[in-house]
Each structure stands twice: as C-alpha cells, then as structure tokens.
Amino acid sequence: MLDVVSNRLFRSGNFCPVCLKVYRNDESDLPMVCCDMCDRWVHTDCDGINEKEYAQLAKTKSKYSCVLCRGEREERMDSFHRKNRSKNS
C-alpha cells in the first residue's frame, strides 16, 4: 500500500528534487522551502539552508530559487549523497 501512495506522490511531483524523497502536503516533520520560480518544494537540509537562513526567508518573505532553477542540481545531489555516505559509515 505504501508503495502505491509513494508512487502516486512522486508522479504528482510531491518529491524533493535533491533527495527524491516524497512528501505529503500535510507533512511538517522536515522544513521545506518553495521555489518562487517553479513551485517545487525542497528540504532546507538538501539545499544547505541552515535554521537561521530558513527563519530569515520566512520572516522577510525573500524570493527563493531552488537548485534546479539555479542550475546547481548535480552539485547539490553530489554534496547530499557524500554527506549521507559519511553519516552511514
């Protein structure tokens, strides 16, 4: 059942473009930011946004461009996967 839900969420675009994890619209366990250019949601950790930067984005309503719109997807994905490999070692 979970795989069906995950597949449906992924196909509908409910996934982080860096880690590729799916999310439900009502989830709030991991902070995410929405790109003002393409409307994709990205985990703050996946884009290297710390708590202070996240709070500043929320407070000032600053424009945010995701890794895809900035052309940094490969770089972020490499960084994300390197960090996760070191956590698991």
Biopython code that builds the backbone (N, CA, C, O; Angstrom):
import numpy as np
from Bio.PDB.StructureBuilder import StructureBuilder

atoms = [
    (1, "MET", "N", (0.816, -1.191, 0.000)),
    (1, "MET", "CA", (0.000, 0.000, 0.000)),
    (1, "MET", "C", (0.864, 1.261, 0.000)),
    (1, "MET", "O", (0.578, 2.219, -0.719)),
    (2, "LEU", "N", (1.931, 1.251, 0.820)),
    (2, "LEU", "CA", (2.808, 2.414, 0.907)),
    (2, "LEU", "C", (3.464, 2.715, -0.429)),
    (2, "LEU", "O", (3.606, 3.882, -0.796)),
    (3, "ASP", "N", (3.866, 1.684, -1.165)),
    (3, "ASP", "CA", (4.497, 1.896, -2.469)),
    (3, "ASP", "C", (3.545, 2.572, -3.451)),
    (3, "ASP", "O", (3.967, 3.409, -4.249)),
    (4, "VAL", "N", (2.287, 2.220, -3.397)),
    (4, "VAL", "CA", (1.284, 2.824, -4.273)),
    (4, "VAL", "C", (1.153, 4.310, -3.949)),
    (4, "VAL", "O", (1.104, 5.146, -4.852)),
    (5, "VAL", "N", (1.096, 4.632, -2.663)),
    (5, "VAL", "CA", (0.990, 6.026, -2.237)),
    (5, "VAL", "C", (2.246, 6.786, -2.632)),
    (5, "VAL", "O", (2.156, 7.898, -3.153)),
    (6, "SER", "N", (3.411, 6.207, -2.394)),
    (6, "SER", "CA", (4.678, 6.855, -2.756)),
    (6, "SER", "C", (4.769, 7.102, -4.252)),
    (6, "SER", "O", (5.192, 8.174, -4.685)),
    (7, "ASN", "N", (4.376, 6.116, -5.036)),
    (7, "ASN", "CA", (4.408, 6.276, -6.493)),
    (7, "ASN", "C", (3.463, 7.384, -6.941)),
    (7, "ASN", "O", (3.805, 8.182, -7.815)),
    (8, "ARG", "N", (2.293, 7.433, -6.353)),
    (8, "ARG", "CA", (1.318, 8.464, -6.706)),
    (8, "ARG", "C", (1.859, 9.859, -6.347)),
    (8, "ARG", "O", (1.730, 10.798, -7.132)),
    (9, "LEU", "N", (2.461, 9.984, -5.164)),
    (9, "LEU", "CA", (3.037, 11.265, -4.748)),
    (9, "LEU", "C", (4.176, 11.680, -5.680)),
    (9, "LEU", "O", (4.277, 12.846, -6.061)),
    (10, "PHE", "N", (5.027, 10.726, -6.044)),
    (10, "PHE", "CA", (6.159, 11.034, -6.923)),
    (10, "PHE", "C", (5.660, 11.496, -8.289)),
    (10, "PHE", "O", (6.134, 12.496, -8.827)),
    (11, "ARG", "N", (4.703, 10.762, -8.842)),
    (11, "ARG", "CA", (4.162, 11.126, -10.162)),
    (11, "ARG", "C", (3.476, 12.486, -10.146)),
    (11, "ARG", "O", (3.452, 13.187, -11.158)),
    (12, "SER", "N", (2.922, 12.854, -9.005)),
    (12, "SER", "CA", (2.249, 14.151, -8.924)),
    (12, "SER", "C", (3.224, 15.292, -8.628)),
    (12, "SER", "O", (2.822, 16.452, -8.544)),
    (13, "GLY", "N", (4.510, 14.956, -8.470)),
    (13, "GLY", "CA", (5.522, 15.985, -8.250)),
    (13, "GLY", "C", (5.799, 16.301, -6.797)),
    (13, "GLY", "O", (6.521, 17.253, -6.500)),
    (14, "ASN", "N", (5.239, 15.521, -5.885)),
    (14, "ASN", "CA", (5.454, 15.744, -4.459)),
    (14, "ASN", "C", (6.723, 15.036, -3.991)),
    (14, "ASN", "O", (6.665, 14.069, -3.231)),
    (15, "PHE", "N", (7.868, 15.531, -4.456)),
    (15, "PHE", "CA", (9.149, 14.987, -4.020)),
    (15, "PHE", "C", (10.195, 16.091, -4.065)),
    (15, "PHE", "O", (10.104, 17.031, -4.854)),
    (16, "CYS", "N", (11.176, 15.953, -3.210)),
    (16, "CYS", "CA", (12.293, 16.895, -3.185)),
    (16, "CYS", "C", (13.204, 16.569, -4.369)),
    (16, "CYS", "O", (13.579, 15.409, -4.538)),
    (17, "PRO", "N", (13.572, 17.548, -5.190)),
    (17, "PRO", "CA", (14.384, 17.266, -6.373)),
    (17, "PRO", "C", (15.838, 16.918, -6.061)),
    (17, "PRO", "O", (16.573, 16.521, -6.965)),
    (18, "VAL", "N", (16.267, 17.053, -4.822)),
    (18, "VAL", "CA", (17.637, 16.703, -4.455)),
    (18, "VAL", "C", (17.708, 15.275, -3.924)),
    (18, "VAL", "O", (18.451, 14.449, -4.454)),
    (19, "CYS", "N", (16.925, 14.980, -2.864)),
    (19, "CYS", "CA", (16.989, 13.641, -2.256)),
    (19, "CYS", "C", (15.974, 12.679, -2.860)),
    (19, "CYS", "O", (16.054, 11.470, -2.639)),
    (20, "LEU", "N", (15.023, 13.208, -3.618)),
    (20, "LEU", "CA", (13.973, 12.445, -4.293)),
    (20, "LEU", "C", (12.975, 11.777, -3.345)),
    (20, "LEU", "O", (12.216, 10.901, -3.759)),
    (21, "LYS", "N", (12.975, 12.188, -2.076)),
    (21, "LYS", "CA", (12.004, 11.650, -1.125)),
    (21, "LYS", "C", (10.658, 12.313, -1.358)),
    (21, "LYS", "O", (10.570, 13.521, -1.582)),
    (22, "VAL", "N", (9.602, 11.492, -1.301)),
    (22, "VAL", "CA", (8.252, 12.020, -1.482)),
    (22, "VAL", "C", (7.754, 12.627, -0.174)),
    (22, "VAL", "O", (8.236, 12.292, 0.907)),
    (23, "TYR", "N", (6.790, 13.518, -0.294)),
    (23, "TYR", "CA", (6.169, 14.122, 0.870)),
    (23, "TYR", "C", (4.690, 14.317, 0.599)),
    (23, "TYR", "O", (4.259, 14.462, -0.545)),
    (24, "ARG", "N", (3.919, 14.315, 1.687)),
    (24, "ARG", "CA", (2.502, 14.650, 1.617)),
    (24, "ARG", "C", (2.367, 16.139, 1.921)),
    (24, "ARG", "O", (3.180, 16.698, 2.657)),
    (25, "ASN", "N", (1.363, 16.770, 1.368)),
    (25, "ASN", "CA", (1.173, 18.202, 1.581)),
    (25, "ASN", "C", (0.939, 18.561, 3.043)),
    (25, "ASN", "O", (1.195, 19.694, 3.451)),
    (26, "ASP", "N", (0.455, 17.605, 3.835)),
    (26, "ASP", "CA", (0.167, 17.886, 5.242)),
    (26, "ASP", "C", (1.324, 17.530, 6.178)),
    (26, "ASP", "O", (1.170, 17.600, 7.398)),
    (27, "GLU", "N", (2.469, 17.154, 5.629)),
    (27, "GLU", "CA", (3.625, 16.819, 6.451)),
    (27, "GLU", "C", (4.379, 18.073, 6.863)),
    (27, "GLU", "O", (4.470, 19.038, 6.105)),
    (28, "SER", "N", (4.912, 18.043, 8.066)),
    (28, "SER", "CA", (5.706, 19.179, 8.516)),
    (28, "SER", "C", (6.907, 18.743, 9.345)),
    (28, "SER", "O", (7.473, 19.550, 10.083)),
    (29, "ASP", "N", (7.305, 17.472, 9.234)),
    (29, "ASP", "CA", (8.401, 16.975, 10.054)),
    (29, "ASP", "C", (9.767, 17.501, 9.596)),
    (29, "ASP", "O", (10.676, 17.630, 10.416)),
    (30, "LEU", "N", (9.925, 17.801, 8.324)),
    (30, "LEU", "CA", (11.175, 18.358, 7.810)),
    (30, "LEU", "C", (10.882, 19.699, 7.156)),
    (30, "LEU", "O", (9.983, 19.799, 6.321)),
    (31, "PRO", "N", (11.637, 20.740, 7.533)),
    (31, "PRO", "CA", (11.378, 22.044, 6.920)),
    (31, "PRO", "C", (11.688, 22.038, 5.429)),
    (31, "PRO", "O", (12.686, 21.471, 4.985)),
    (32, "MET", "N", (10.819, 22.675, 4.675)),
    (32, "MET", "CA", (10.976, 22.767, 3.232)),
    (32, "MET", "C", (10.713, 24.204, 2.789)),
    (32, "MET", "O", (10.023, 24.962, 3.472)),
    (33, "VAL", "N", (11.270, 24.564, 1.643)),
    (33, "VAL", "CA", (11.016, 25.875, 1.052)),
    (33, "VAL", "C", (10.502, 25.668, -0.367)),
    (33, "VAL", "O", (10.873, 24.714, -1.050)),
    (34, "CYS", "N", (9.642, 26.582, -0.790)),
    (34, "CYS", "CA", (9.050, 26.504, -2.120)),
    (34, "CYS", "C", (9.762, 27.486, -3.044)),
    (34, "CYS", "O", (9.947, 28.653, -2.697)),
    (35, "CYS", "N", (10.153, 27.014, -4.207)),
    (35, "CYS", "CA", (10.816, 27.855, -5.192)),
    (35, "CYS", "C", (9.810, 28.840, -5.785)),
    (35, "CYS", "O", (8.721, 28.451, -6.208)),
    (36, "ASP", "N", (10.184, 30.106, -5.811)),
    (36, "ASP", "CA", (9.312, 31.128, -6.379)),
    (36, "ASP", "C", (9.300, 31.113, -7.901)),
    (36, "ASP", "O", (8.469, 31.775, -8.523)),
    (37, "MET", "N", (10.217, 30.363, -8.503)),
    (37, "MET", "CA", (10.273, 30.305, -9.964)),
    (37, "MET", "C", (9.488, 29.118, -10.527)),
    (37, "MET", "O", (8.787, 29.258, -11.530)),
    (38, "CYS", "N", (9.605, 27.943, -9.881)),
    (38, "CYS", "CA", (8.996, 26.738, -10.453)),
    (38, "CYS", "C", (7.989, 26.051, -9.525)),
    (38, "CYS", "O", (7.364, 25.068, -9.923)),
    (39, "ASP", "N", (7.823, 26.544, -8.311)),
    (39, "ASP", "CA", (6.895, 25.990, -7.311)),
    (39, "ASP", "C", (7.277, 24.608, -6.793)),
    (39, "ASP", "O", (6.430, 23.923, -6.219)),
    (40, "ARG", "N", (8.515, 24.178, -6.973)),
    (40, "ARG", "CA", (8.967, 22.911, -6.372)),
    (40, "ARG", "C", (9.314, 23.158, -4.909)),
    (40, "ARG", "O", (9.777, 24.236, -4.536)),
    (41, "TRP", "N", (9.081, 22.141, -4.094)),
    (41, "TRP", "CA", (9.441, 22.198, -2.682)),
    (41, "TRP", "C", (10.733, 21.425, -2.468)),
    (41, "TRP", "O", (10.904, 20.327, -2.997)),
    (42, "VAL", "N", (11.644, 22.003, -1.689)),
    (42, "VAL", "CA", (12.966, 21.413, -1.433)),
    (42, "VAL", "C", (13.205, 21.408, 0.076)),
    (42, "VAL", "O", (12.933, 22.395, 0.759)),
    (43, "HIS", "N", (13.719, 20.281, 0.590)),
    (43, "HIS", "CA", (14.103, 20.247, 2.002)),
    (43, "HIS", "C", (15.212, 21.266, 2.231)),
    (43, "HIS", "O", (16.140, 21.373, 1.429)),
    (44, "THR", "N", (15.113, 22.005, 3.312)),
    (44, "THR", "CA", (16.140, 23.008, 3.594)),
    (44, "THR", "C", (17.511, 22.358, 3.725)),
    (44, "THR", "O", (18.507, 22.908, 3.253)),
    (45, "ASP", "N", (17.569, 21.204, 4.356)),
    (45, "ASP", "CA", (18.840, 20.497, 4.523)),
    (45, "ASP", "C", (19.435, 20.090, 3.169)),
    (45, "ASP", "O", (20.653, 20.111, 2.991)),
    (46, "CYS", "N", (18.585, 19.728, 2.235)),
    (46, "CYS", "CA", (19.048, 19.309, 0.905)),
    (46, "CYS", "C", (19.670, 20.473, 0.127)),
    (46, "CYS", "O", (20.526, 20.266, -0.733)),
    (47, "ASP", "N", (19.233, 21.692, 0.436)),
    (47, "ASP", "CA", (19.775, 22.865, -0.255)),
    (47, "ASP", "C", (20.803, 23.600, 0.593)),
    (47, "ASP", "O", (21.262, 24.677, 0.213)),
    (48, "GLY", "N", (21.166, 23.031, 1.731)),
    (48, "GLY", "CA", (22.188, 23.647, 2.571)),
    (48, "GLY", "C", (21.715, 24.898, 3.290)),
    (48, "GLY", "O", (22.526, 25.751, 3.650)),
    (49, "ILE", "N", (20.408, 25.015, 3.503)),
    (49, "ILE", "CA", (19.855, 26.177, 4.197)),
    (49, "ILE", "C", (19.794, 25.858, 5.692)),
    (49, "ILE", "O", (19.113, 24.922, 6.111)),
    (50, "ASN", "N", (20.515, 26.646, 6.486)),
    (50, "ASN", "CA", (20.522, 26.398, 7.927)),
    (50, "ASN", "C", (19.296, 27.046, 8.584)),
    (50, "ASN", "O", (18.518, 27.734, 7.924)),
    (51, "GLU", "N", (19.137, 26.817, 9.886)),
    (51, "GLU", "CA", (17.952, 27.300, 10.597)),
    (51, "GLU", "C", (17.839, 28.824, 10.542)),
    (51, "GLU", "O", (16.743, 29.364, 10.392)),
    (52, "LYS", "N", (18.969, 29.512, 10.663)),
    (52, "LYS", "CA", (18.965, 30.973, 10.645)),
    (52, "LYS", "C", (18.518, 31.489, 9.273)),
    (52, "LYS", "O", (17.706, 32.411, 9.186)),
    (53, "GLU", "N", (19.049, 30.896, 8.210)),
    (53, "GLU", "CA", (18.661, 31.289, 6.850)),
    (53, "GLU", "C", (17.186, 30.981, 6.586)),
    (53, "GLU", "O", (16.488, 31.760, 5.936)),
    (54, "TYR", "N", (16.724, 29.849, 7.092)),
    (54, "TYR", "CA", (15.321, 29.457, 6.933)),
    (54, "TYR", "C", (14.402, 30.474, 7.620)),
    (54, "TYR", "O", (13.399, 30.909, 7.054)),
    (55, "ALA", "N", (14.765, 30.838, 8.839)),
    (55, "ALA", "CA", (13.970, 31.819, 9.577)),
    (55, "ALA", "C", (13.976, 33.160, 8.849)),
    (55, "ALA", "O", (12.955, 33.846, 8.802)),
    (56, "GLN", "N", (15.111, 33.532, 8.287)),
    (56, "GLN", "CA", (15.210, 34.796, 7.554)),
    (56, "GLN", "C", (14.329, 34.773, 6.302)),
    (56, "GLN", "O", (13.658, 35.758, 5.994)),
    (57, "LEU", "N", (14.333, 33.656, 5.587)),
    (57, "LEU", "CA", (13.470, 33.523, 4.411)),
    (57, "LEU", "C", (12.000, 33.694, 4.793)),
    (57, "LEU", "O", (11.248, 34.397, 4.118)),
    (58, "ALA", "N", (11.611, 33.051, 5.867)),
    (58, "ALA", "CA", (10.216, 33.116, 6.310)),
    (58, "ALA", "C", (9.855, 34.506, 6.798)),
    (58, "ALA", "O", (8.766, 35.009, 6.522)),
    (59, "LYS", "N", (10.764, 35.117, 7.518)),
    (59, "LYS", "CA", (10.496, 36.429, 8.113)),
    (59, "LYS", "C", (10.399, 37.534, 7.060)),
    (59, "LYS", "O", (9.518, 38.390, 7.139)),
    (60, "THR", "N", (11.281, 37.518, 6.097)),
    (60, "THR", "CA", (11.357, 38.614, 5.123)),
    (60, "THR", "C", (10.577, 38.340, 3.856)),
    (60, "THR", "O", (10.444, 39.216, 3.001)),
    (61, "LYS", "N", (10.061, 37.126, 3.731)),
    (61, "LYS", "CA", (9.359, 36.736, 2.501)),
    (61, "LYS", "C", (10.268, 36.905, 1.279)),
    (61, "LYS", "O", (9.814, 37.269, 0.194)),
    (62, "SER", "N", (11.557, 36.633, 1.480)),
    (62, "SER", "CA", (12.535, 36.738, 0.395)),
    (62, "SER", "C", (12.216, 35.749, -0.708)),
    (62, "SER", "O", (11.626, 34.698, -0.459)),
    (63, "LYS", "N", (12.601, 36.081, -1.904)),
    (63, "LYS", "CA", (12.432, 35.181, -3.039)),
    (63, "LYS", "C", (13.449, 34.058, -2.924)),
    (63, "LYS", "O", (14.608, 34.288, -2.580)),
    (64, "TYR", "N", (13.008, 32.844, -3.214)),
    (64, "TYR", "CA", (13.875, 31.671, -3.155)),
    (64, "TYR", "C", (13.878, 30.985, -4.510)),
    (64, "TYR", "O", (12.823, 30.759, -5.103)),
    (65, "SER", "N", (15.062, 30.656, -4.993)),
    (65, "SER", "CA", (15.220, 29.874, -6.226)),
    (65, "SER", "C", (15.844, 28.536, -5.859)),
    (65, "SER", "O", (16.871, 28.489, -5.181)),
    (66, "CYS", "N", (15.226, 27.453, -6.304)),
    (66, "CYS", "CA", (15.703, 26.108, -5.961)),
    (66, "CYS", "C", (16.966, 25.738, -6.739)),
    (66, "CYS", "O", (17.411, 26.464, -7.628)),
    (67, "VAL", "N", (17.517, 24.605, -6.380)),
    (67, "VAL", "CA", (18.755, 24.135, -7.017)),
    (67, "VAL", "C", (18.580, 23.900, -8.515)),
    (67, "VAL", "O", (19.523, 24.084, -9.284)),
    (68, "LEU", "N", (17.392, 23.498, -8.930)),
    (68, "LEU", "CA", (17.155, 23.275, -10.357)),
    (68, "LEU", "C", (17.156, 24.596, -11.115)),
    (68, "LEU", "O", (17.777, 24.713, -12.171)),
    (69, "CYS", "N", (16.463, 25.582, -10.577)),
    (69, "CYS", "CA", (16.383, 26.887, -11.247)),
    (69, "CYS", "C", (17.726, 27.619, -11.219)),
    (69, "CYS", "O", (18.023, 28.417, -12.107)),
    (70, "ARG", "N", (18.528, 27.344, -10.199)),
    (70, "ARG", "CA", (19.857, 27.952, -10.129)),
    (70, "ARG", "C", (20.878, 27.168, -10.944)),
    (70, "ARG", "O", (22.011, 27.620, -11.112)),
    (71, "GLY", "N", (20.493, 25.994, -11.454)),
    (71, "GLY", "CA", (21.411, 25.171, -12.239)),
    (71, "GLY", "C", (22.443, 24.451, -11.393)),
    (71, "GLY", "O", (23.543, 24.160, -11.863)),
    (72, "GLU", "N", (22.093, 24.161, -10.138)),
    (72, "GLU", "CA", (23.038, 23.526, -9.209)),
    (72, "GLU", "C", (22.608, 22.131, -8.773)),
    (72, "GLU", "O", (23.100, 21.631, -7.762)),
    (73, "ARG", "N", (21.718, 21.504, -9.496)),
    (73, "ARG", "CA", (21.170, 20.216, -9.061)),
    (73, "ARG", "C", (22.249, 19.158, -8.889)),
    (73, "ARG", "O", (22.308, 18.502, -7.849)),
    (74, "GLU", "N", (23.099, 18.983, -9.888)),
    (74, "GLU", "CA", (24.128, 17.942, -9.807)),
    (74, "GLU", "C", (25.068, 18.186, -8.637)),
    (74, "GLU", "O", (25.426, 17.260, -7.909)),
    (75, "GLU", "N", (25.465, 19.449, -8.464)),
    (75, "GLU", "CA", (26.364, 19.803, -7.366)),
    (75, "GLU", "C", (25.721, 19.507, -6.018)),
    (75, "GLU", "O", (26.368, 18.932, -5.143)),
    (76, "ARG", "N", (24.463, 19.890, -5.837)),
    (76, "ARG", "CA", (23.754, 19.640, -4.581)),
    (76, "ARG", "C", (23.540, 18.161, -4.342)),
    (76, "ARG", "O", (23.693, 17.679, -3.220)),
    (77, "MET", "N", (23.184, 17.434, -5.399)),
    (77, "MET", "CA", (22.963, 15.990, -5.243)),
    (77, "MET", "C", (24.259, 15.302, -4.840)),
    (77, "MET", "O", (24.253, 14.430, -3.972)),
    (78, "ASP", "N", (25.373, 15.687, -5.463)),
    (78, "ASP", "CA", (26.669, 15.108, -5.094)),
    (78, "ASP", "C", (26.983, 15.396, -3.638)),
    (78, "ASP", "O", (27.407, 14.505, -2.901)),
    (79, "SER", "N", (26.775, 16.637, -3.220)),
    (79, "SER", "CA", (27.029, 17.036, -1.841)),
    (79, "SER", "C", (26.122, 16.277, -0.879)),
    (79, "SER", "O", (26.576, 15.786, 0.155)),
    (80, "PHE", "N", (24.845, 16.184, -1.222)),
    (80, "PHE", "CA", (23.869, 15.480, -0.389)),
    (80, "PHE", "C", (24.257, 14.017, -0.218)),
    (80, "PHE", "O", (24.240, 13.499, 0.899)),
    (81, "HIS", "N", (24.606, 13.344, -1.315)),
    (81, "HIS", "CA", (24.934, 11.914, -1.248)),
    (81, "HIS", "C", (26.265, 11.665, -0.554)),
    (81, "HIS", "O", (26.417, 10.657, 0.136)),
    (82, "ARG", "N", (27.232, 12.561, -0.723)),
    (82, "ARG", "CA", (28.503, 12.427, 0.007)),
    (82, "ARG", "C", (28.252, 12.539, 1.501)),
    (82, "ARG", "O", (28.790, 11.755, 2.283)),
    (83, "LYS", "N", (27.439, 13.507, 1.903)),
    (83, "LYS", "CA", (27.137, 13.713, 3.315)),
    (83, "LYS", "C", (26.431, 12.492, 3.889)),
    (83, "LYS", "O", (26.750, 12.061, 4.997)),
    (84, "ASN", "N", (25.484, 11.931, 3.157)),
    (84, "ASN", "CA", (24.767, 10.748, 3.641)),
    (84, "ASN", "C", (25.658, 9.520, 3.714)),
    (84, "ASN", "O", (25.516, 8.707, 4.627)),
    (85, "ARG", "N", (26.569, 9.377, 2.769)),
    (85, "ARG", "CA", (27.503, 8.247, 2.848)),
    (85, "ARG", "C", (28.371, 8.342, 4.087)),
    (85, "ARG", "O", (28.627, 7.332, 4.743)),
    (86, "SER", "N", (28.831, 9.552, 4.419)),
    (86, "SER", "CA", (29.684, 9.711, 5.605)),
    (86, "SER", "C", (28.891, 9.474, 6.883)),
    (86, "SER", "O", (29.458, 9.000, 7.867)),
    (87, "LYS", "N", (27.591, 9.791, 6.901)),
    (87, "LYS", "CA", (26.747, 9.512, 8.070)),
    (87, "LYS", "C", (26.606, 8.015, 8.293)),
    (87, "LYS", "O", (26.574, 7.548, 9.432)),
    (88, "ASN", "N", (26.522, 7.264, 7.195)),
    (88, "ASN", "CA", (26.296, 5.818, 7.280)),
    (88, "ASN", "C", (27.571, 5.016, 7.468)),
    (88, "ASN", "O", (27.513, 3.802, 7.659)),
    (89, "SER", "N", (28.704, 5.664, 7.418)),
    (89, "SER", "CA", (29.987, 4.941, 7.551)),
    (89, "SER", "C", (30.382, 4.770, 8.984)),
    (89, "SER", "O", (31.428, 4.188, 9.272)),
]
sb = StructureBuilder()
sb.init_structure("model")
sb.init_model(0)
sb.init_chain("A")
sb.init_seg("    ")
for serial, (resi, resn, name, xyz) in enumerate(atoms, 1):
    if name == "N":
        sb.init_residue(resn, " ", resi, " ")
    sb.init_atom(name, np.array(xyz, "f"), 0.0, 1.0, " ", f" {name:<3s}", serial, name[0])
structure = sb.get_structure()
